Amino acid sequence: MNRFTRDQMAARVAQDIPEGAYVNLGIGLPTKVANYLPQEREIFLHSENGLLGMGPAPAPGEEDEDLINAGKQPVTLLTGGAYFHHGDSFAMMRGGHLDICVLGAFQVSAGGDLANWHTGAADAIPAVGGAMDLAIGAKQVFVMMEHQTKSGESKIVAHCTYPLTGIACVNRIYTDLAVLDVTPAGLRVLEMVEGLAFDELQKVTAAPLLPPL
């Protein structure tokens, strides 16, 4: 089965971020999106540790150890970028000032519930971070994740079995197999990886899907 690479997933998410948007990229896979934002669009990247106006990852050897994102990865700062207290950063998140956040997930339900901070496993280390604030505070929530777990279980489910980060907060899901919209009627498939049939996608998805229009 063909799958989108992580870079292809990041490039696909970047396509849907419009001019002038204020965007937070979650820890992990979503940080790759910064490297694929169209240069002709003015997009403002926010990080909960107190940055606004982040650019792509620095070239090897040009890292600044004092300039990092919330995932402790080195980043760049565009002209006009700003630093501020993380308390102010969370006020931006909670105050509805972000247009889009892109988050990873362990599970997303058919109704757009998000579980991305804890699997409930006894040896798991819970990591809430700013995810709950972002999931509820951002105007749109995009989830970027692999379609299945390493053991082949679907991450898209009818109902989440992991502790929830947010309820009915996800708008769009990007996986290595497809792009799906969360709608009142259910999960609508927008795109699929080349060569994948709708029936094949449904077989590896533990929630009912609506075919592309």
C-alpha positions in Angstrom: 0.0 0.0 0.0 1.4 3.4 -1.0 1.7 6.0 1.7 2.5 9.7 1.8 5.9 10.4 3.4 6.1 12.6 6.4 7.4 15.4 4.2 4.6 15.0 1.7 2.1 15.1 4.6 3.7 18.3 5.8 3.6 19.9 2.3 0.0 18.9 2.0 -1.0 20.6 5.3 1.0 23.7 4.3 -1.2 24.0 1.2 -4.2 24.6 3.3 -2.8 27.4 5.5 -4.0 30.7 4.0 -2.3 34.1 3.7 -2.3 36.1 6.9 -3.0 33.1 9.2 -1.7 32.9 12.7 -0.7 29.3 13.2 0.7 27.1 16.0 2.5 23.9 14.9 2.4 21.2 17.6 5.4 19.2 18.9 6.6 16.4 16.7 5.4 15.7 13.2 3.5 19.1 12.7 6.8 21.1 13.1 7.7 19.9 9.6 5.0 22.1 8.1 7.1 25.2 8.7 9.5 24.0 6.0 6.8 23.8 3.3 4.9 27.0 3.8 4.7 28.9 0.5 7.1 31.8 0.4 4.7 34.1 -1.3 2.2 33.8 1.7 2.7 35.9 4.8 2.0 33.4 7.6 2.7 34.0 11.3 4.0 30.9 13.2 3.4 30.9 17.0 5.1 28.7 19.6 3.7 28.4 23.2 7.1 29.0 24.7 6.8 32.6 23.6 7.6 33.1 19.9 5.7 34.7 17.1 7.1 34.9 13.6 9.1 31.7 13.4 10.7 30.7 10.1 11.8 27.2 8.9 14.4 25.1 10.6 18.0 26.5 10.4 20.6 25.1 8.1 23.0 22.6 9.7 25.6 24.5 11.6 23.5 27.7 11.9 21.5 26.7 14.9 21.1 29.2 17.8 20.8 27.3 21.1 18.7 30.1 22.5 16.2 30.1 19.7 14.0 27.0 20.0 10.3 26.0 19.6 8.2 24.3 22.3 9.6 21.0 21.3 13.1 22.2 22.0 14.0 22.1 18.3 16.1 24.9 16.8 14.2 27.3 14.7 14.7 30.6 12.9 13.0 34.0 13.5 11.7 36.0 10.5 12.1 39.8 10.3 9.6 41.3 12.6 9.4 38.2 14.8 8.9 38.6 18.5 9.7 37.0 21.9 7.4 37.2 24.9 6.6 35.5 28.2 4.9 32.1 27.9 2.1 33.4 30.0 1.3 35.9 27.2 1.7 33.1 24.7 -1.0 31.1 26.5 -3.2 34.1 26.6 -3.0 34.3 22.8 -4.0 30.6 22.6 -6.8 30.8 25.1 -8.1 34.1 23.8 -9.0 32.8 20.4 -6.2 34.7 18.6 -4.8 31.7 16.6 -6.5 30.8 13.3 -5.1 27.3 13.0 -3.2 24.8 15.1 -1.7 21.6 13.7 -1.5 18.8 16.3 -0.4 15.2 16.4 -2.7 12.6 17.8 -3.0 9.1 19.2 -6.7 9.0 18.2 -9.3 11.1 16.5 -13.0 10.1 16.7 -15.6 10.3 14.0 -17.1 13.3 15.8 -13.8 15.2 15.9 -12.8 14.3 19.5 -9.0 14.5 20.0 -6.8 12.3 22.2 -3.1 13.2 22.0 -1.6 13.5 25.5 -1.8 10.0 27.1 -2.4 6.5 25.9 -3.4 5.3 29.4 -0.6 2.8 29.4 1.0 2.2 32.8 4.5 3.1 31.5 3.4 6.0 29.4 4.5 9.5 30.3 1.6 12.0 30.1 2.5 15.1 28.1 -0.3 17.7 28.0 1.8 20.7 27.2 -0.4 23.4 25.5 -2.5 20.9 23.5 -5.7 21.4 25.5 -5.5 25.2 25.2 -4.7 24.9 21.5 -7.5 22.4 20.8 -10.1 24.6 22.3 -8.6 28.1 21.6 -7.7 27.8 17.9 -10.3 28.7 15.3 -9.5 25.5 13.3 -7.7 22.4 14.5 -5.8 20.3 11.9 -4.5 16.8 13.0 -1.4 15.4 11.3 -0.7 11.7 12.1 0.0 8.3 10.7 -3.3 6.5 9.8 -2.4 3.4 11.8 -0.4 2.5 14.9 2.8 0.5 14.6 0.7 -2.6 15.3 -1.7 -1.8 12.5 -4.6 -0.4 14.6 -6.6 2.5 13.2 -6.0 5.9 14.8 -9.3 7.1 13.4 -12.0 5.6 15.5 -15.7 5.8 16.1 -15.1 6.8 19.8 -11.8 7.5 21.4 -10.6 5.1 24.0 -7.7 7.2 25.3 -8.1 10.2 27.6 -9.5 13.2 25.6 -7.6 16.4 24.9 -10.7 18.1 23.5 -14.3 17.3 22.5 -15.5 17.9 18.9 -12.6 20.2 18.2 -10.9 18.7 15.1 -11.8 20.1 11.7 -9.5 18.2 9.3 -7.3 15.1 9.5 -4.1 14.5 7.4 -2.7 11.0 7.4 -0.2 9.1 5.4 -3.2 7.6 3.5 -5.7 10.4 3.1 -7.1 13.8 4.0 -10.5 13.8 5.7 -12.9 16.5 6.9 -14.9 16.2 10.1 -18.5 17.1 9.1 -21.9 16.9 10.8 -22.6 14.0 8.5 -19.4 12.1 9.3 -15.8 11.8 8.1 -15.7 13.0 4.5 -12.7 11.8 2.4 -11.2 14.7 0.4 -8.1 13.0 -1.0 -6.4 9.6 -0.9 -2.8 8.5 -1.7 -2.4 7.5 -5.3 -3.5 3.9 -6.0 -5.6 3.6 -2.9 -9.3 2.7 -3.4 -12.0 4.0 -1.1 -12.9 0.5 0.0 -9.3 -0.2 0.9 -9.2 3.0 3.0 -12.4 2.0 4.8 -10.9 -1.4 5.7 -8.1 0.2 7.6 -10.2 2.9 9.3 -12.2 2.1 12.4 -14.9 4.6 11.7 -17.4 5.0 8.9 -16.2 7.2 6.0 -18.0 9.2 3.4 -16.6 8.9 -0.1 -15.1 11.9 -1.9 -17.7 14.2 -3.6 
